Amino acid sequence: MITGKAGKLYIVATPIGHREDITLRALRVLREVDVVAAEDTRHTRALLAHHGIRRTLVSLHEHNEV
């Protein structure tokens, strides 16, 4: 059901090295959103799990963009 309510898009930088190298603000946003879209879902799934975050995760990359 579409409610007409505007959504928000957050662009969140994630670490390319150690999973602990993420800002508190990024973690807060990832905990508050309903859906996380990521280019590499394997990396993102591991990052979210490491920080105890369970969210709907969708793949978004150049081969499936609309």
C-alpha positions in Angstrom: 0.0 0.0 0.0 1.4 3.4 -1.0 0.8 6.1 1.6 2.3 9.0 -0.2 4.7 9.6 2.7 8.1 10.7 1.5 11.0 8.3 2.3 14.6 9.1 3.0 17.8 7.9 1.3 21.0 7.7 3.4 24.4 7.1 1.8 26.5 5.4 4.4 30.3 4.9 4.0 31.4 1.4 5.2 34.9 0.3 6.0 36.9 -1.4 3.3 39.2 -3.0 5.8 38.5 -3.9 9.4 34.8 -4.1 10.4 35.4 -2.0 13.5 36.5 1.0 11.3 32.9 2.3 11.0 31.6 5.5 12.5 29.0 5.5 15.3 26.8 7.7 13.1 26.9 5.0 10.3 26.0 2.3 12.8 23.0 4.4 14.1 21.7 4.9 10.6 22.1 1.2 9.7 20.1 0.3 12.9 17.3 2.8 12.1 16.6 2.1 8.4 14.1 -0.5 7.1 16.2 -1.6 4.1 19.9 -1.7 3.2 20.9 -1.7 -0.4 24.5 -2.7 -1.1 26.7 -3.4 -4.1 28.4 -6.3 -2.3 25.8 -8.0 -0.1 28.3 -10.6 1.1 30.5 -7.9 2.7 27.5 -5.9 3.9 25.8 -9.0 5.4 29.0 -9.8 7.4 29.3 -6.2 8.5 25.7 -6.0 9.7 26.0 -9.4 11.5 29.2 -8.3 13.2 27.5 -5.3 14.7 24.2 -7.3 15.6 22.1 -5.5 13.0 19.4 -7.4 11.2 17.8 -5.6 8.2 16.3 -6.4 4.9 19.3 -6.5 2.5 19.0 -5.9 -1.3 21.6 -6.1 -4.0 22.2 -2.9 -6.1 24.9 -2.8 -8.7 25.4 -1.7 -12.3 23.9 -4.9 -13.6 20.5 -4.6 -11.9 19.9 -0.8 -11.7 16.7 0.5 -13.1 
